[in-house]
Amino acid sequence: MERAYHKWFSEHLQRDMELLVFGQRGKAVLFFPTRMARFYDYENWGVINALTTQINNGELQLFCVDSIDRESFYNKDEHPEVRIARHKQYEDYLVNEVVQLIYKINGGDYIQTAGCSMGAYHAVNLAMKYPWLFKRTIGLSGRYDLTKHYGNFRDLLDGHHNEAVYFSMPIQYVPNLADGYLLSELRDLEVVLAVGKEDPFLPGNLEFGRLLNEKEMPNQLHIWEGNAHKAADWIKMVPIYF
């Protein structure tokens, strides 16, 4: 399997950022790590290896990006307004730097986003906000409103709400989408969700799927047995959904 490491100073984040690319061609996958995880964790956990056949056959090319969750949503030393602003800078980095790298390396026009757990949030939210850039988005064990409590998972913005928060939470902004152009683009985006029957995020996935249906946006919701929220589960999921 071809593997390439990239690192550069991000103008949008004002810090060095790293990522790994697996494969030479095929559908490009912008793959987000789990909560506060790193760009190399999926490789270490065996998730990348589960896609060896698709990658070596030229069906997929994975772009495993790093996260800055410790500087944004999980940075308890900063006010929530600062946290959400830092997240917006991360989005700008992805759209203006990483996507441009994907175009340069992959050369195709088919990009899908994907992620597990917190990575599912990033993948789905980015694709929903910029649907003209992506063909498909895959959320495994995801949470699509970080301000809602699910089991032991708290509101990551401590009750803070502003416009930036609203437009960063798919479950909040999807019901009110009315712009004809944006809805048209979103109806060309395929959303694939998978979550465990015992996962605390199941209610949010069910709600999100219902909202997508109401807006006539193509989507699939797959419910797995058990909690299905560990690397061993994602190893089974990625060959099916990617």
C-alpha positions as CSV (number, residue, x, y, z in Angstrom):
1,M,0.0,0.0,0.0
2,E,1.4,3.4,-1.0
3,R,1.7,5.7,2.0
4,A,2.7,9.4,1.9
5,Y,3.2,11.9,4.8
6,H,2.5,15.6,4.4
7,K,3.2,18.5,6.7
8,W,3.0,22.2,6.2
9,F,2.4,25.5,8.1
10,S,-1.3,26.3,7.9
11,E,-2.1,29.9,7.3
12,H,-5.6,29.5,8.6
13,L,-4.6,27.8,11.8
14,Q,-1.2,29.4,12.3
15,R,0.5,26.2,13.2
16,D,1.9,23.1,11.5
17,M,-0.6,20.5,10.4
18,E,0.1,16.9,9.3
19,L,-1.8,14.2,7.4
20,L,-1.3,10.8,5.8
21,V,-2.3,9.7,2.3
22,F,-2.9,6.1,1.5
23,G,-3.2,4.9,-2.1
24,Q,-2.5,6.4,-5.5
25,R,-5.9,7.0,-7.1
26,G,-9.7,6.3,-6.8
27,K,-12.4,8.0,-4.9
28,A,-10.8,10.5,-2.5
29,V,-11.8,10.1,1.2
30,L,-11.2,12.9,3.6
31,F,-11.0,10.8,6.8
32,F,-11.4,12.5,10.2
33,P,-10.0,11.0,13.4
34,T,-12.0,10.3,16.6
35,R,-12.3,12.6,19.6
36,M,-8.9,14.3,20.2
37,A,-7.2,11.6,18.2
38,R,-4.4,12.0,15.7
39,F,-4.0,11.5,11.9
40,Y,-2.1,8.3,12.4
41,D,-4.5,6.5,14.8
42,Y,-6.6,4.8,12.2
43,E,-3.4,3.2,10.8
44,N,-2.3,2.1,14.2
45,W,-5.7,0.7,15.0
46,G,-6.0,-1.4,11.9
47,V,-8.8,0.6,10.3
48,I,-6.7,1.5,7.2
49,N,-5.6,-2.1,6.8
50,A,-9.3,-3.1,6.6
51,L,-9.4,-1.2,3.3
52,T,-6.2,-2.6,1.8
53,T,-8.0,-4.3,-1.1
54,Q,-9.9,-1.2,-2.2
55,I,-6.8,1.0,-1.8
56,N,-4.5,-1.3,-3.7
57,N,-7.0,-1.8,-6.4
58,G,-7.2,2.0,-7.0
59,E,-10.8,2.3,-5.8
60,L,-10.0,4.5,-2.8
61,Q,-7.4,7.1,-1.8
62,L,-7.5,8.1,1.9
63,F,-6.5,11.5,3.2
64,C,-6.2,11.1,7.0
65,V,-6.2,14.5,8.5
66,D,-5.3,15.6,12.0
67,S,-7.8,17.2,14.5
68,I,-7.5,20.3,16.7
69,D,-10.3,19.2,19.0
70,R,-8.1,20.0,22.0
71,E,-7.9,23.6,20.8
72,S,-11.6,23.9,20.0
73,F,-14.5,22.0,21.5
74,Y,-12.4,20.3,24.3
75,N,-10.5,23.4,25.3
76,K,-12.0,24.1,28.7
77,D,-9.5,26.9,29.4
78,E,-11.2,29.1,26.7
79,H,-14.7,30.6,26.5
80,P,-17.1,28.7,24.2
81,E,-17.0,31.6,21.8
82,V,-13.3,31.2,21.4
83,R,-13.7,27.4,21.0
84,I,-16.3,27.7,18.2
85,A,-14.2,30.4,16.5
86,R,-11.2,28.0,16.5
87,H,-13.3,25.3,15.0
88,K,-14.3,27.7,12.2
89,Q,-10.6,28.2,11.5
90,Y,-10.2,24.5,11.3
91,E,-13.0,24.3,8.7
92,D,-11.3,27.1,6.7
93,Y,-8.1,25.0,6.8
94,L,-9.9,22.0,5.5
95,V,-11.7,23.7,2.7
96,N,-8.9,26.0,1.5
97,E,-5.9,23.9,2.2
98,V,-6.7,20.2,2.5
99,V,-9.3,20.0,-0.3
100,Q,-6.9,21.9,-2.6
101,L,-4.2,19.3,-1.8
102,I,-6.7,16.5,-2.6
103,Y,-7.4,18.1,-6.0
104,K,-3.7,18.3,-6.7
105,I,-2.8,14.7,-5.6
106,N,-6.0,12.8,-6.6
107,G,-6.8,14.7,-9.8
108,G,-10.5,13.6,-9.6
109,D,-13.7,15.4,-8.8
110,Y,-15.1,12.7,-6.4
111,I,-14.4,13.5,-2.8
112,Q,-16.3,11.9,0.1
113,T,-15.9,12.8,3.8
114,A,-15.8,10.1,6.5
115,G,-15.2,9.8,10.2
116,C,-15.8,7.8,13.4
117,S,-17.2,9.2,16.6
118,M,-16.2,12.9,16.8
119,G,-14.7,12.4,13.3
120,A,-18.2,11.6,12.1
121,Y,-19.4,15.0,13.3
122,H,-16.6,16.7,11.4
123,A,-17.2,14.7,8.2
124,V,-20.9,15.2,8.1
125,N,-21.0,18.8,9.2
126,L,-18.3,19.8,6.6
127,A,-20.1,18.1,3.8
128,M,-23.5,19.6,4.8
129,K,-22.0,23.1,4.8
130,Y,-20.1,22.7,1.6
131,P,-22.1,20.1,-0.4
132,W,-20.8,21.4,-3.8
133,L,-17.3,20.1,-2.8
134,F,-18.4,16.6,-1.9
135,K,-20.4,13.7,-3.3
136,R,-20.9,11.6,-0.2
137,T,-20.4,11.7,3.6
138,I,-20.1,8.8,6.0
139,G,-20.6,9.1,9.7
140,L,-19.9,6.1,11.9
141,S,-20.9,6.3,15.6
142,G,-21.5,10.0,15.2
143,R,-23.0,12.9,17.2
144,Y,-24.5,15.7,15.1
145,D,-25.3,18.3,17.8
146,L,-22.4,18.8,20.2
147,T,-24.6,21.0,22.4
148,K,-27.0,18.2,23.3
149,H,-26.5,15.8,26.2
150,Y,-26.4,12.1,25.3
151,G,-25.9,9.8,28.2
152,N,-22.6,10.8,29.8
153,F,-21.6,13.0,26.9
154,R,-22.1,16.6,27.9
155,D,-22.7,19.9,26.0
156,L,-19.3,20.8,24.7
157,L,-20.1,24.5,24.6
158,D,-21.5,24.8,28.1
159,G,-24.9,26.2,27.1
160,H,-23.4,28.9,24.9
161,H,-25.3,29.7,21.7
162,N,-24.5,32.1,18.9
163,E,-24.8,32.1,15.1
164,A,-21.5,30.2,14.7
165,V,-22.7,27.5,17.1
166,Y,-26.0,27.2,15.2
167,F,-24.3,26.8,11.8
168,S,-22.0,24.2,13.2
169,M,-24.6,21.8,14.4
170,P,-26.4,19.8,11.6
171,I,-29.4,18.9,13.8
172,Q,-30.0,22.6,14.5
173,Y,-29.6,24.1,11.0
174,V,-31.0,21.4,8.7
175,P,-34.7,21.9,9.8
176,N,-34.5,25.6,8.8
177,L,-32.8,25.2,5.4
178,A,-34.8,27.0,2.7
179,D,-32.3,28.3,0.2
180,G,-33.1,26.6,-3.1
181,Y,-29.6,26.4,-4.4
182,L,-28.2,24.9,-1.1
183,L,-31.1,22.4,-0.9
184,S,-30.4,21.3,-4.5
185,E,-26.8,20.8,-3.7
186,L,-27.6,18.9,-0.5
187,R,-30.0,16.6,-2.4
188,D,-27.1,15.6,-4.6
189,L,-25.1,14.6,-1.5
190,E,-25.4,11.1,-0.2
191,V,-25.4,10.8,3.6
192,V,-24.5,7.4,5.2
193,L,-24.9,6.9,8.9
194,A,-24.1,3.9,11.0
195,V,-24.5,3.6,14.8
196,G,-24.9,0.9,17.4
197,K,-28.2,0.0,18.9
198,E,-26.8,0.7,22.4
199,D,-24.7,3.7,21.4
200,P,-25.8,6.9,23.4
201,F,-25.8,8.7,20.1
202,L,-28.5,6.5,18.6
203,P,-31.3,9.0,19.4
204,G,-29.4,11.8,17.7
205,N,-28.8,9.6,14.6
206,L,-32.5,8.8,14.4
207,E,-33.5,12.4,14.8
208,F,-30.9,13.5,12.1
209,G,-32.1,10.8,9.7
210,R,-35.7,12.0,10.2
211,L,-34.7,15.6,9.5
212,L,-32.8,14.6,6.3
213,N,-35.9,12.7,5.1
214,E,-38.1,15.7,5.8
215,K,-35.8,17.8,3.5
216,E,-35.8,15.0,0.9
217,M,-32.0,14.5,1.2
218,P,-30.8,11.1,0.3
219,N,-29.6,9.2,3.3
220,Q,-29.1,5.8,4.8
221,L,-29.2,4.9,8.5
222,H,-27.7,1.5,9.5
223,I,-28.1,0.3,13.1
224,W,-25.6,-2.2,14.4
225,E,-25.9,-4.6,17.3
226,G,-24.4,-3.5,20.6
227,N,-22.6,-0.3,21.3
228,A,-20.5,-0.6,18.1
229,H,-18.3,2.4,19.1
230,K,-14.8,1.0,19.0
231,A,-12.0,0.5,16.5
232,A,-12.9,-3.2,16.3
233,D,-16.4,-2.2,15.1
234,W,-15.1,0.4,12.6
235,I,-12.8,-2.1,11.1
236,K,-15.9,-4.1,10.2
237,M,-17.8,-1.0,9.0
238,V,-15.4,0.7,6.7
239,P,-15.2,-2.0,4.0
240,I,-19.0,-1.9,3.8
241,Y,-19.6,1.8,3.7
242,F,-16.5,3.3,2.1
